[in-house]
Amino acid sequence: MRPDKIVSIESAQEAKMKFPLGEMTVGDILDRGLKLLLARLPSFYLLNLIALTPVVIVQICAPLALAKDGILDQNAIFSMLGITFLGTLITLFLQPLATAAILHIVMEEYAGRRPTVGQALSFALTRFWSLVGALLLVGLIIVAGLVLCFVPGIYFAVTYAFVIQIVVLERLGVTQAMQRSKQLVSGYRWRVFGVLGLVQVAGGMFQNVVIQGLQIVLPSQRVIPTDGGFRLELNAQNHVIDTFATQLLAILFATFAAVCTTLLYLDLRIRKEGFDLALAAQLGEESSPPKRRDRYDDDRRDDDQHDYDDRRDDDRNPDAPRHGDR
């Protein structure tokens, strides 16, 4: 391939990228994660609200419906917990759809493209059932590890940290994605643990401070002791405000964690595999192993053929400027 063509291709690739290619530091991951989050925040909120609407409605409406004169007795509290559990199950079924759509947007934004919410949802539907299976299996493994001795649960959480990204972006099955995640994490286990631990702990602490502050400024309920136990006095207005604020904050940090995890996944692919994201984006491949370069090889052969044709033209016309002359 001629040098001028190489330069033009590299320039086109850089023009499509929002961020420079290469290995990322922890600061790079957090900074780029925040920029990607803010760039598509309305879309991320819309996708998450699709999944969280059942549980939000239940959390808001159930206490208001079960309260008698603003008072929740113990029977009403147990009923509310049961209804909330049902809403949570529905949310767990819908959440994979939102997760796949968000990961698709993150990958496209990182590659310099801007998909719509509709395009992201259409893509998510193609990976829905695989993602449901992955979330269930990995979740059960992590919970079992936490129950047994806690440390195994942390180990499994780190080992399978990228299963979701792999199922969605590399389109692998559940067991293949688990093996692939284990392979990527190998040799970088402490780095993965540190980055994801930092994001989760910092986000959890900030959320807790904000939620506790809301309860102080706008208390949604007050515990009243009784002879037989206790009851709750509900402030309906504060309850609605607190529930909405809590859910919006949870969506914000959950999405930020997903974005940072995806960037860490890309960083490991670049470090371990030399994954050329710009080239993959140019070829229209969402996330493919580095060895798949068929279309690139075809382009290179086409360029070589053009060079050969140019040299033949030069031989036929001796008076024309020679190929490669400036």
C-alpha positions in Angstrom: 0.0 0.0 0.0 1.3 3.5 -0.8 2.3 5.7 2.1 -0.1 8.4 1.1 -3.0 5.9 1.3 -1.9 4.7 4.7 -1.9 8.3 6.0 -5.3 8.9 4.6 -6.8 5.8 6.2 -5.2 6.6 9.5 -6.6 10.1 9.3 -10.1 8.8 8.5 -9.9 6.4 11.5 -8.9 9.2 13.9 -11.7 11.4 12.7 -14.2 8.8 13.6 -12.8 8.2 17.1 -13.9 10.3 20.1 -10.9 9.1 22.1 -7.4 8.2 21.1 -6.7 4.5 20.8 -4.3 2.7 23.2 -4.0 1.5 26.7 -6.0 3.4 29.3 -5.0 4.4 32.8 -7.5 4.3 35.7 -7.9 8.1 35.3 -8.6 7.6 31.6 -11.3 5.1 32.2 -13.0 7.2 34.8 -12.7 10.4 32.7 -13.9 8.8 29.5 -16.6 7.0 31.4 -17.9 10.3 32.7 -17.8 11.9 29.3 -19.7 9.0 27.6 -22.2 9.0 30.4 -22.9 12.8 30.1 -23.0 12.6 26.3 -26.0 10.2 26.2 -27.5 10.7 29.7 -31.1 11.2 28.5 -30.9 8.0 26.4 -29.4 6.0 29.3 -32.2 7.3 31.6 -34.9 6.5 29.1 -33.6 2.9 28.6 -33.3 2.3 32.3 -36.7 3.7 33.1 -38.2 1.2 30.6 -36.8 -1.6 32.8 -37.3 0.1 36.2 -40.9 1.4 35.6 -42.6 -1.6 37.3 -40.6 -1.4 40.5 -40.8 2.4 40.6 -44.6 2.3 40.3 -44.8 -0.3 43.0 -42.5 1.6 45.3 -44.5 4.7 44.9 -48.1 3.4 44.8 -48.0 0.4 47.1 -47.4 2.4 50.4 -50.0 5.0 49.3 -52.6 2.3 48.5 -52.0 0.3 51.7 -51.8 3.2 54.1 -54.9 4.0 56.2 -55.0 7.7 57.1 -51.3 7.9 56.3 -50.5 5.0 58.7 -48.9 1.6 57.7 -49.4 -1.2 60.2 -47.3 -4.3 60.2 -49.7 -6.3 58.0 -49.6 -3.5 55.4 -45.8 -3.5 55.5 -45.6 -7.2 54.8 -48.0 -6.8 51.9 -46.0 -4.0 50.5 -42.8 -6.1 50.7 -44.5 -8.9 48.7 -45.7 -6.5 46.0 -42.3 -4.9 45.8 -40.7 -8.4 45.3 -43.1 -9.0 42.4 -42.1 -5.7 40.8 -38.5 -6.5 41.3 -38.9 -9.8 39.5 -40.4 -8.0 36.5 -37.6 -5.5 36.5 -35.0 -8.3 36.6 -36.6 -9.7 33.4 -36.6 -6.3 31.6 -33.1 -5.1 32.8 -31.1 -7.2 30.3 -32.8 -5.4 27.5 -31.8 -2.0 28.8 -28.3 -3.3 29.6 -27.7 -4.6 26.1 -28.9 -1.3 24.6 -26.7 0.8 26.8 -23.6 -1.3 26.0 -24.4 -0.9 22.3 -24.6 2.9 22.7 -21.3 3.0 24.7 -19.5 1.0 22.0 -20.9 3.0 19.2 -20.2 6.3 20.9 -16.6 5.3 21.6 -16.2 4.5 17.9 -17.5 7.9 17.0 -21.0 6.9 15.9 -24.3 8.0 17.4 -27.1 5.4 17.4 -30.6 6.3 18.4 -32.5 4.7 21.3 -34.6 2.7 18.8 -31.5 1.3 17.0 -30.0 0.4 20.4 -33.2 -1.4 21.4 -33.4 -3.3 18.1 -29.8 -4.5 18.7 -30.6 -5.4 22.3 -33.5 -7.7 21.2 -31.0 -9.9 19.3 -29.0 -10.6 22.5 -31.8 -10.6 25.0 -32.1 -14.3 25.9 -28.4 -14.9 25.9 -27.9 -12.0 28.3 -30.7 -13.3 30.5 -29.0 -16.7 30.8 -25.6 -15.1 31.4 -27.0 -12.8 34.2 -28.8 -15.7 35.9 -25.9 -18.2 35.8 -23.1 -15.7 36.8 -25.4 -14.2 39.4 -26.0 -17.6 41.0 -22.3 -18.4 41.0 -21.3 -15.1 42.6 -24.1 -15.4 45.3 -23.1 -19.0 46.1 -19.5 -17.9 46.5 -20.5 -15.0 48.8 -22.6 -17.3 50.9 -19.9 -20.0 51.2 -17.0 -17.9 52.3 -17.4 -14.4 50.8 -13.9 -14.4 49.2 -14.9 -16.9 46.5 -17.8 -14.6 45.6 -15.3 -11.7 45.1 -13.1 -14.0 43.0 -16.0 -15.1 40.8 -17.2 -11.5 40.4 -13.8 -10.4 39.2 -13.3 -13.5 37.0 -16.7 -13.0 35.2 -16.7 -9.2 35.3 -16.9 -9.0 31.5 -19.4 -11.7 30.7 -22.1 -9.2 29.9 -19.9 -7.2 27.6 -18.7 -10.3 25.8 -22.3 -11.7 25.3 -23.5 -8.4 23.9 -20.5 -7.1 22.0 -18.8 -10.3 20.8 -22.1 -12.3 20.4 -20.8 -15.4 22.2 -22.9 -17.9 24.2 -23.0 -18.0 28.0 -20.4 -20.6 28.7 -18.1 -19.3 25.9 -18.4 -15.8 27.4 -17.5 -17.0 30.8 -14.3 -18.7 29.5 -13.5 -15.6 27.4 -13.9 -13.3 30.5 -11.7 -15.6 32.5 -9.1 -15.4 29.7 -9.2 -11.5 29.6 -8.9 -11.1 33.3 -6.0 -13.5 33.6 -2.9 -11.5 34.5 -4.9 -8.4 35.3 -7.0 -9.6 38.2 -5.8 -7.0 40.7 -6.3 -4.2 38.1 -9.9 -5.3 37.4 -10.6 -5.7 41.1 -9.1 -2.2 41.9 -10.9 -0.3 39.1 -14.4 -1.9 39.6 -14.0 -1.8 43.4 -13.2 1.9 43.2 -16.2 2.6 41.1 -18.6 0.5 43.2 -17.4 1.7 46.6 -17.2 5.4 45.6 -20.6 5.3 44.0 -22.2 3.4 46.9 -20.9 5.8 49.4 -22.1 8.9 47.5 -25.5 7.4 47.0 -25.8 6.6 50.7 -24.8 10.2 51.7 -27.4 11.7 49.3 -30.2 9.3 50.4 -29.5 9.9 54.0 -29.5 13.6 53.4 -32.9 13.3 51.6 -34.4 11.5 54.6 -33.2 14.2 56.9 -34.5 17.1 54.7 -37.6 15.4 53.4 -38.4 12.4 55.7 -40.8 10.1 53.9 -41.9 8.1 57.0 -41.7 8.1 60.8 -41.6 5.0 63.0 -44.3 5.0 65.8 -43.8 2.4 68.6 -47.0 0.5 69.6 -47.8 -2.1 72.2 -47.7 -4.9 69.6 -44.6 -3.6 67.7 -44.6 -0.5 65.5 -46.3 1.3 62.6 -45.2 3.7 60.0 -46.5 7.2 59.5 -46.2 8.0 55.8 -45.6 11.5 54.3 -47.0 11.0 50.8 -45.4 14.0 49.1 -41.9 13.3 50.6 -42.3 9.6 49.8 -42.9 10.3 46.1 -39.9 12.8 45.9 -37.6 10.5 47.8 -38.5 7.4 45.7 -37.9 9.3 42.4 -34.7 10.9 43.5 -33.3 7.5 44.8 -34.1 5.7 41.6 -32.6 8.4 39.4 -29.5 8.4 41.5 -29.3 4.6 41.3 -29.7 4.7 37.5 -26.9 7.3 37.2 -24.3 5.3 39.1 -25.3 1.9 37.7 -24.9 3.3 34.2 -21.6 4.9 35.1 -20.4 1.5 36.4 -21.5 -0.2 33.2 -19.7 2.3 31.0 -16.4 2.1 33.1 -16.6 -1.7 33.0 -17.0 -1.7 29.2 -14.0 0.7 28.9 -11.9 -1.6 31.1 -13.0 -4.5 28.9 -11.7 -2.6 25.8 -8.5 -1.7 27.6 -7.7 -5.3 28.4 -8.4 -6.3 24.7 -6.0 -3.6 23.6 -3.4 -4.6 26.1 -3.6 -8.4 25.6 -4.7 -8.7 21.9 -3.6 -5.5 20.2 -7.3 -4.9 19.4 -7.5 -2.2 16.8 -10.9 -0.6 17.6 -10.6 2.0 14.9 -10.1 -0.6 12.2 -12.9 -2.7 13.6 -15.2 0.3 13.5 -14.2 1.1 9.9 -15.0 -2.4 8.8 -18.4 -2.3 10.6 -17.5 -5.0 13.1 -18.9 -4.2 16.5 -16.2 -6.2 18.4 -14.4 -9.0 16.6 -11.2 -10.9 17.5 -8.1 -9.4 16.1 -7.3 -12.3 13.8 -10.4 -11.5 11.6 -8.8 -9.3 9.0 -10.3 -10.7 5.9 -11.8 -7.5 4.6 -8.6 -5.6 5.5 -6.6 -8.1 3.6 -8.9 -7.7 0.6 -8.5 -4.0 0.7 -4.7 -4.4 0.8 -4.8 -6.8 -2.2 -6.9 -4.3 -4.1 -4.4 -1.6 -3.4 -1.5 -3.8 -4.5 -3.5 -4.6 -7.7 -4.0 -0.8 -8.3 -0.2 -0.2 -7.8 0.5 -3.0 -10.4 -2.0 -1.4 -12.9 -0.3 2.0 -12.4 3.1 0.5 -13.1 1.8 -1.1 -16.3 0.3 2.3 -17.4 3.7 3.9 -16.8 5.4 1.3 -19.0 2.9 1.9 -21.8 3.4 5.7 -21.7 7.1 6.5 -21.2 6.4 10.3 -21.4 4.0 10.3 -18.5 5.3 11.0 -14.9 6.6 7.8 -13.4 4.6 6.1 -10.6 5.6 7.4 -7.2 7.3 10.6 -8.7 6.5 13.8 -6.7 
